[in-house]
Amino acid sequence: MSKDNHIPDGALPTELEPLLEAMAENVHDEWAAQRRSEGWSFGIRRDDDLKQHPCLVAYDELTETEREYDRRTAMATLDFIQRMGYRIVKDE
C-alpha cells in the first residue's frame, strides 16, 4: 500500500461526491441501528447509563459537524479501497 495512492484532502473526484455522501449516510444508519439493537434511544444528551444519545436521529437531522464526522469515515474507506489497488466504477 503505497502512500502515492492516498486521496489528498479535497481531491475526491467530483463524480464520487454523491457516493461519499451516500456512504456517510450509510455509516450513520449502521451506527444507529447497532446502537438501537443494544437498547439505545434518542436523548437530548448522551447518557450511557440510560442508553440515550442525541445523534439517534435521521442523517439529515444531524448537525453539519456530525455529518462531517461520518463523511470522514466514508472518505477513509474510499481512500483505503484506492490504496488497496481497487477502482470504483459506476455501472451506467
URSULNOR-V973315 format. One record per backbone hydrogen bond with DSSP energy under -0.5 kcal/mol. NH is the residue of the N-H (numbers start at 1). CO is the residue of the C=O. Records with the same first field share a line. If there is no record, write none. Layout:
NH->CO ; CO
This chain:
5->2
6->3
8->6
11->8
16->13
17->14
20->16
21->17
22->18
23->19
24->20
25->21
26->22
27->23
28->24
29->25
30->26
31->27
32->28
33->29
34->30
35->31
36->32
37->33
38->34 ; 35
39->36
40->35
41->51
43->53
47->52
51->47
52->47
53->41
56->53
57->55
61->58
62->59
67->63
68->64
69->65
70->66
71->67
72->68
73->69
74->70
75->71
76->72
77->73
78->74
79->75
80->76
81->77
82->78
83->79
84->80
85->82
86->81
89->87
